[in-house]
Amino acid sequence: MRVAIMGAGGVGGYFGGLLAHAGQDVVFIARGEHLAALRARGLRVESVHGDFTIRPAQATDDPTTVGPVDYVLFATKTHHFDQALAAMRPLIGPHTTILPLQNGIDAAERAAAALGREHVIGGLCQVGSYIAAPGVIKQISQFRRIVAGELDGALTPRVQAIVAALQAAGAVAEATSDIQKALWTKFIFIAPFSGVGAVARAPAGEIMACPEARGLLEEAMREVEAVARARGIALDADIVARTMAFCDNMAPQQTASMQRDVMEGKPSELESMIGVLVRFGAELHVPTPTFRFFYAALLPQEHKARGVVGR
């Protein structure tokens, strides 16, 4: 199986590293110092599940030198989404499948609109990982999960093949016949946790120990639930309670990637994590006051990080 990793950061670098370590033919699309390190020293993965090195690592910043592949694991940050969609076109052949792994809820639909619905399946991942240094991925969570499914709910050979490859590589991977439910089930955790963490500038342990911050987190989850149900997503009845329990059991120092970007003054996934729910709420006439607060509070810094003057 030939696999291209579009975005070799914490997510793409880790899952691509697992696949390469398991013997799959993997090429990493990267840039800058990270690319230079991959070429010079290979990919080093430091993980709670065991360390390993891919040497040599196939890596390039030019997809035209790679050509069509069987699968593209699409793992760039969402603020690089459109640029990456355009860049990955040389990777797409008649039988190429794209598996988006971005945070948020609309990545698959956006990719399908740009590159053809026949090439795209839905996907999500749950993992705590990041670039610790050029060429080095640090993976810190016990969970390392990917869920994949066709947008129409079918269980197809192409979904089963990438799930089987990920399972053989050590990931917890599963196929689903309801990828929208899976995406919103993740979103009800990651979007509120990102919003509270970015505003409070605090890790999970401090948020969950503070009644006011904990209450804000639960209010945000209920807004996501309300919007999802208005869109016809059949979330489990106890989804908020289960998600809060999950947060209670997180590592005390756990933070969301959006929060880390905000705290470092970098462009973040504000639009795809927070703004998208505000927009959906407005379209459906579902109140989202907590998310509107997150968005308003974080937007000035987002403009600054992106060099935006005014609107």
N, C-alpha and C positions, 0 to 999 in steps of 0.2 A: 504494500500500500504506500503510495507516494503522497505525502502530506506537506502542505505549506502552512507555516505559522505566520499569519499576517498580524504582526505586533508581538514581539518577543519579550514583553515585559513580564510582570509577575504572573499573570494568568497564562499567556501564550508560552512564555519561557518554561514554566513549570510543566504544563500538560504536554507541550511539545518535547520537553526533555524526557518525560516518562515514556512517550512513544518511541523516541530515538533510542533510549536505553533498552527498550524491549525489542529492538531490531527493526522498527519501521524506518522507511526512507523519508527522513524529515529535513526540510530546508526552512531556515528561519529568515523572515524578512525583518530586518532591523536597521538601525541607523546610528550615526555618531560614535561615541566612545564605546557604547555597548556592542555595536557591530565590530569595531576594531578589536575588541577583546575576544569576541566569539571567534573571529578569524585567527587571532594569534594564539589563544590559549584554550579554546573550546568553551563549552558551557558547563559551569559548575553549579550544581543544585545542592543546597544545604537544607535538609528537611528533617522534620520530626519523625518522618518515616524512614529515614536513612539517606545518607549523602551519596552522590555519584557525580561523575564527570563525563561529558560527551566530548571526546577529542579524537579526531577533528570534528568540528561542528560545521555543517553546511550553512552558510549565512551570506546574505547579500542585501543590498538596498535597492536592487533593480529586478523586479519580477519578470521583466522581459527575458532575462537570462535563465529563468527557471522553466517557463513554458507551462502548458496545462498539467494539472495534478489531479489526483483522485478526490482529495478533500482539501478544503481551506478551513483551518481553525482561525476564525476572524476574532481577534482579541485586542484590537486597538482600543484606546479610550474613546468614549463617545464624541468628545470634541474634535477628534481626528477622523470621525466616521466617513464623512463625504469624501475627504481627500484619499482615504484608504480605499474606498469603493472604486474610485477612478483608477488608482494605482494597481489594483489587483486584477484588472481585466485580462492581462496576459496569462494569468493562472487558470483562466476559465476555459475549459474545453467542453465538448458536447455532453460529457458524462461527469463533469465536476460537480461536487456537492459542497456548499458553503454552510458551515456551522457557526453562527454568531454566538459569542460568549460574553457580550457586553452586559454591564448592569443596565437596568431599565426594562421596558416592556415592549418597545416597538422596533428593536433592531432588525428582527427577521423581516418584518413587513417593509421596512425601508430598504433593506438589501434586495428583497424580491422585486420591489418597484424599479430599482436601478439596474439589476443584473439578470432579471428573469426569475419568475416564481419557480420554474422547473429546476433551478440550481440551488434553492435555499430550503433548509430545514430549520425548525426552531430549536433554540438551545439556551441553556443557562448553566452557570457553574457556581459552586460554593467552595471557596478556598481562601485562605489567608496567605498571601505570598506577595513578594515585591522584589525589585532590583536592589540588592544590597550594595553592589558595586558593579562596574562594567563587567559583564560576562558572568555575574554571580546572581543566582536567584535564591532568595531565602523563603522557605515555606514553613509557616509557624502554626498552622491549624491542624487539629486532628482530622477535620473534614477535608475532603478533596473530591468533590462530587460534581458530576456532569449529568444533566438530563437532556435528552434529544428526542425530537418528535416531528413528524410531518405536520405542516400547517393545516392540513385537512383531516388529521387524526389517523391516517392509515399507518400501519406498522409495516414498513417496507424494508427490503434487503439492504438498502443503503444506510438506513438508520441503524439496523441491527449490526451491520458490519463495523461502523465506527464505534458503536457501544461495545462490541466484543473486543475490538482492538484496545480501547481504553481500559476495559476490565482486565485484559491480559497484561497491561502495563502497570497495573496496581491501583488505578483510580476506582472510585465507586461510581459506576456509570449505569444508567438505565434508560430504556426506551419508554416513551409514554404515548398514549393515544389522546391526551389532552394537554398539549404544551401550553395553551393559554392559561389554564388553571395553574400549572407548574410555575409559569413566569410570574403570575400575580401572587402566588404563595410566597415566592422569594421576595417580590417587590414589597409586600406588606411588612417585611423585615428590613430590607436594605435601605429603602427610601426614608422611612422614619428614623432609623438609626443614624443614617448619614446626616439628616437634617438636624437632629438634636445634637449629635456629636460635633458638627461643624459650628453650630451656634454656641454651644456650651464650651467647646474646646476641651472636652473631657473624654476619657476612655470609658469603656463599658462599665467597669466596676464602680466608678464614681457616679455615673448616670443612674445606675440601678439602685445605688445606696441613697440617692437624694429623692425624697418623695415628690418634689415639684418637677424635677427633670423626668423622673419615671412616669409621672402623670402626663406630661407633655408627650412623651414617647407613645403612651397608650392612646391618647387622643389622635395623634397622627396616624397610628395604625387603623383606627376606626374610620378615619377619612378615606384611607386607601380601600378599606373593605367596602365602604358605601359606594365609591366610584366603581369598583370592580363589579359589584352586584348590579349597579345601574347599566353596566356594559354587558350584562348577561353571563358573567363569569361565576361558575358554581363553586365558590369557595366553601370549605368545610365550616360548619356552624361554630366550631370552637377555635377558629383560626387565630383570633387575637389572643386568647388565653394561652394557646400553645406557643405562639410567637413570643409573648412576654416571658414564658417559662424558659424558652430557648435563650433569650437575652440574659436571664438570671444565671444561666449556667455557662455563659461565655467566659473566656479568659479575662480577668479584670483589666488587663492592659490593651484589650482588643479595640481597634479603631477601624473605621471604614475608609476606603481609599479616597472617597470624595473629601472626607474630613481632613485626611493627611494633605491632600493637594491644597485645600483652603488654608490650612495652617502654615503651609510652606509658601503661600502667595502665588501658587501656580494656577493656570486655567483648570477648572474642575468640571465634573459631570452635572453641574447644577441644572442645566436645561433638561437633561434626560432623566434625572432622578427626582427633581423637585418641580421644575417648571411644567413638565409634562402632566403631572397630576393636577396642577392649577388649571391648565388648559382643558383637560378632560372634564374637570369639575364644572367649569364655566359652560362647556358645551352641553353637559347633561343636567345643568341646574342643580348640582349637588354641592352644598357648601364645603369649602376646604380652608377654613380660617387658619388652621395651624400651618398648613403648607404655604399659604399666602404669606404668613409671617416669616417662615424660613426663607422664602424666595426674596421678599423685600429686604430682609436683614442681610442676606448674602450677596445680593446682586451688585451693590457698589464695589465690593472687593473683586467680584468676577469681572466687572468692567475694567477695573484697574489691572488685573492679571492679564487681560486680553488686549490692553492698550486701547480700549474703547473710550472715546470722548463723547459724552452725552449719550443719546440713544439713536 
